[in-house]
Amino acid sequence: MRTNASRLIELVGVHKSYNLGMPNEAEVLHGVSFAIGRGEFVALIGPSGSGKSTLLNIVGLLERLTAGSYRIQGEETSGLDDAGLTLRRRAVLGFVFQFHHLLPAFSALENVTLPALMREGRVTPAQHERARAMLAAVGLGNDLHKRPGELSGGMQQRVAIARALVLEPPLVLADEPTGNLDRAASDEVFVLLRRMHAELQTSFLVVTHDPRLAARCDRVIELVDGSIESDRFAATVPE
C-alpha cells in the first residue's frame, strides 16, 4: 500500500462478500488496502469481474464493506449509520459515471445545481453563480439553459463533470467517464478532467479500461480477482 502523509481516504484489509451465510456466498474483494492523498489523480484498472465496481461503490459509500477498515479524512466509516454515510458522501465525494445520469427535463444549469439542492435543500444565488462558472469552465457557458437532449454525448458528460465538481468535493470518483464516447470526445473529456484536477486540486479515482487514459494518470492501481496486483506510477504503464 502506498503511504501518504496527507491521506484523504485509506482502506485497510477490505473484504466484501455477497449472500453472507448462504450456500452461494461469494467474496468479491480479498483484503484490499490502499490510500489516496490530497490532489492525487489515480486510475483503477483491471479485467471485467475483478471487483472494480464493487470497490468503487465501497469508496463511494454506496455499499458497506464486510470486513476491514475504510477511513475518510481520518474518520472510520464502518460504524456510520445510513444517515451518516449520506452526509459524508455529500460532503466529501463527487461522482461521474459512464452514463451521465442527467435529469432530462432539467437544463444544464439546473442539473449542475442539484448537489447543492440535495445537500442543503435549496440553491442560493451564490451557488447559482458557482454553477454558471463551472459550466463556463467546462466550455458550456453558452449552453446553460439547454436540456440534455439538446447536447451531444461529450457535452452531456461535461455537464456531469461540472455537477460533480460544483461543490468542490475533496474526492471525485469517475466510473468509466469516457466509456460511452468516441475517441475524440473521450480525449476531450479526459483533458478536461486533468485540467479541473490541476485547477481545483481535487483528488480523482478513475476507473477505466483504456490503457491510453490510465497511462495519463499519475498513478495506477490494478485490481485482479479481487486483490491489488500492483500499485505504481503511471509511467510504468505502456502507451
Phi, psi and omega in degrees: 000131179288132179270153180207128184291341181238067184287128174273312173230153179212123175250133179228118175058043185280126173244146174221123178236151175245154179058048182303133177078002180255160181302332181262024177304136182221129176266126184261323177244135189239076175073049182281132179224127171192163177230152174235129181268170179295133176083004178280153176235103193242136173262142172244116184237169178154159180293163175302138181085005182279347180106010183299313182295320177298316180297317180295323178295324177291314178300324180278005179061030177264340174225152178267143175285158179272322179205156180110194184226139174224116180247137172243122182050039176085354182264126177291129185264343187295337180268359182283142174279180184300320180294320178295320177297318180297317180296318179293320180299315182289330184279328192247332194244144168239154186230136170231128184246167177301315175258123196298335179058039173280150177280118189295334181275353182260149174288170176303315181297316180296322177297321182287334178278354183302318180303321178293319179297318181289323184282322189241354179081001179200167177239118181279162175304322179296322179290326174299316180293323178296319178296319177299317181295321180293319178295323175295321181296330179264013174086020183239030182297338179261007185237024187303322190257009175279144176274161183308322181296345178265002183245151175290169179301316179296322178292321177298320179292329175296321175299317180297323178293317177300319178299317181294330187259352191299327178265010178051058178292150177297330184224132173248130176256123183239115183259102182049056187293344179246008187293341182255014185242157174287174189298318181296312179295323178301314180296320179297316180294320181293319176301321178296316178302316181294323180293317179294324175300314182294321184285321186260346184057032173281141174283146178232138167238112189245117173276127180210147172264355187268110181296334177296318181286320179301322181293343180262005172271166181281334187208146182231125173255124180253124180253127179227124178051041174079009178228153178283118179278322179200159179215105193215164172291146187294342179301340180273357182270129181294144176290000000 
